[in-house]
């Protein structure tokens, strides 16, 4: 079974995105194990230590929260969240918004890029509408453009391979793989995995039968969201900045897991160094201890 390693894969990806604008690396591996059944819990297990984490004080009397400290000032808070009839998405959105607010500069950059991408999409749609309206009048120009594009084309065939290119568009077919590229966008299918990338917006979406990964990378920040199919909740969120924010944090995220009807266990992570792999692993271990893998 394909399983995208979290957080090692995500941290490596975000480090690359922050160091090299427009660069995204994705690593996956096969675990060969089926996901187990998650437990329903009504109180948290909060050991004194877990990996590099040490519990701060005692767990709350109601058993719904405990706080841990880690190396270099990192913090992990374990939450037991009752859905009370609400949706998992709404519950997790609250955590994502709260964590994102701890990186205000990175959040502002991401939102500005999203606004620019939407504006460009609106302009592109308006241009397309004008082009369609002028199609008849520009018929002669379209024919000449088609002739020019035909001159700028290539077709390559070989055993097990075919490449068709015309202008900014290209299609590549290989055994078990298909790539469709159009300017800044590309769709890649490898076996049961589908990757959709948009260089202009900095977004990459990866889908497989085991996991869905959404990557939103910008010059100085990156956000990653993962979710697993099925009735149980298995979701992660990470956000990182190239430089420490005014709040002192540089990377934030959560690991969430539990039955679809709740309660779910959420471990939130805040770190001052972007290479907090051991902290995220310990946070994940706390979640696993409570509800299973």
N, C-alpha and C positions, 0 to 999 in steps of 0.2 A: 504494500500500500504506500503510495506516495504521501509524504508528510513533510511540509516545509518546516524546518527546524526553527523554533522560537525559543529564546531570543537571539541565538547566535547568528542565524541567517539575517534576521532583521537588523541587528546591530551592524553587521558587516556591510549590509546594503546601505544603511543610512550613513555610515562613515564614508563610504565611497561617494554617496550623493553630495555630502557636505564638502568633501575635499576636491571634487571634480564636478563642476557644474555640468548637468546634463548626463552624467554617468550613472548608470544603475546596474548593479550586479545581483543576480538571483541564484541561490544555491538550493537544491532540493536533494532529498535522500529518501530511501525506502526503508520504513521501519519493519515492515512485515508483520505488524500486529494490528488486530482490530481494536477499535476504541471500546473501553469497558463501560459498564452501566454505572452511572453516577448516583451517589447516595443522597438521600434527603436528610438534612441535618437541621437541628433546632438550636444548636449552640456551637461556637467555634472551639476547635482545639488550638491552643496557643502555647506551644512549647517554649521554654526559656531561650533556647537557641535553635536556629535552623540554618545550616551552612554558615555563611559569613554574617548572618543577622543575629542580633541579640534583642530580646524583648525589653521594652521600656516600661517599667512598672508592672502592674497587674492588668489582666484583661478586664474589660468593662463587666460590671456585675451581671448585665443582661446577656453576656456572651455573644454580642454582635460585633464587637470591634476590639482589635488589639494592635499595638503599634510597635514597630521594630526599628532599630538603628543599624546602619551598615557602615562599611568603610568609606572614607572621604566624605562623611556627612550625609550619606544617602539615607533615605527613609522609606519604609514599607509599612503600609497600613492594611490590615486584613479586615474585610467587611463581610457580614452576613446580611444579605439583602432580600427582604420579602417583597414579592411583586404586588401583592394585594390586588390582584385582578388586572394590573397594568401589564404592558408589554415589556419583554426583555430589551427591545431596542430603545424604548424610552428610558428605562433604568440605566442602561449602559451609556446613553447619550449624556446623562447628567454627569457621570464620571469623566467622560471624554471632555466635556466643556470645562469642568473644574480643573482637570489636569492641563488642558491647553492654555488656560488662563495663567498658569504658572510660567509659561514661556511667551510673554506678551509680544515681544518683538518678532519672534518667529511666527506667531499667530497672525500678526498684522501683515507680514510679508506674504503668508499663504493666502490670506483673504484678498490682498491686493492683486496677486497673480490670478486668483479665481475671477475677480472682477474684470481683469484685462482679458482673460480667456472668454468670458461671457460676452464682453463687448466685441471681441474679434468674431465670435460665432454669430452675433447679431449682424455685424457688418457683412460677413460672408453670406448670410441668408438674404440680406437686402440686395447684395450684388447678384446673387443667383436669381432673385425675382426680376431684377432689371434685365439680366441676360436673357431670361425666358421671354420677357415682354418684347425684347428687341430681336428675338430669334429670326423672325421672318425677314426683317429689314437687313439683318446681317448674314443672310443665307450664303451669299457669295463669299464673305470673309470666312465663314465657318468651313466652307469647302476648301478654301485655300489653306486654312489652319490644319484641316484634316490631312491635306496632302503633305504639308510640312511635317506633321507628326509622324505620318507614315514613313517619311524619309529618315526620321530619327527613331527608328525601331530596330529591335534585334530579336531573333528567335534561335535558340540553341537547343538541340535535342541530342541526347546520348543515352546509352542503356541505363535505365533507372533514373534519368534526370531530364527535366525540361524547364527552360527559362524563356519567358516571354516578357519583353520590355518595350515600352512605348512612352516616350516623354518621361514624366515623373512617376509613371506607374510601372510596376513589375510584378510578375508572378513566378515563383520558384516552386517546383514540385520535385521532391525527393522521396525515397521510400520512407513512409511513416511521418513525413513532414510536408507542410505546405506553408508558404509565406506569400502574403499579399501586401504589397507596399504601394502607398499613394501619397507622395509628397512627404509630409511630416508624420503620417500615420502608417501603422503596420499591424497586421493580424498574423499571428504565428500559431500553427497547430502542430503539436508534437505528440503523437499518440493520443492519450486522453486529456492532455493539457492544452488549454487555449490561452494565449497571451495577446492582449490588445494594448498597444503603446501609442502615445501621442506625444511627440517630441515638443510640440509647441506649448502644450499645457503642462508637460512634465509628469503626466499620469501614465501608470502601467497597471493593468488588471490581469491577474493570473487566475485561471479556473482549472480545477481538476475534479475528479470524482471524490476526492478526500477533503479539499480545502479551497477556499476562495481568498485571494490576497489582493488588496487594493493598495497601490503605492502612489503617493503624491509627493514628488520630489521637486524642490526649487533650489535656487543658488545656495541659500544658507540654512535651509531647513528641509525636513522630510517627515512625512506622516505615513504610517503603515497600519492597515486594519486587516485582520484575518478572521475568518469564521469557518466553522466546519458544518457540513450538512447533517441532517438528522434531527431528531426530536430534542436531544439534549443541547445545552448551551456550552459551546466551546469557542471563545472569542478572545482576541487580543487587540491592543491598541498601543502604538508607540509614536512618540514625537520627539525629535531631536533638533538642536540648534548648533550652528557652527561655533558660536561663542556663548559664554554664560550670559543668561538674561539678568535684568536688574533684580530679579528675585533670588539670584544665586544659583538657580537650577539650569541644567543643560540638557537633560533628558528626562522624559516622563512617560508613563504608560500604565497599562493594567493587564492582568490575566484574569479572565472570568470563566467560571465553569459551574455547572449545576443542572438539575432537572429543568425542563422547559417551563414547568409551572412554578418553579422556585421552591424554596429559597435558593439563591445563587451565591456563590462565594467569589468575591472580587478582591484581588490583591493590587493595590495601587503602589506605584514605584516613582520616586523622585530621586534623581541623582545629579551630582555636580560635575561628573566626568562622563563623557559619552561612551566610554568603554566600561560599562557596568554589567558585564555579562554575568558575573557570579552573583550579583544582587538580584538580577532577574531570574536566574536559575533557582535561587533560594526562595523567591516569592512564588514561583511556580510550584516548588516543592510544598510550600505551605498550603496552597490550594489543593494539590493532590492529596495531601495528608487528610484534608477535611472531606472532600467529596469523591476522590478517586481520580483515575487517569482517563 
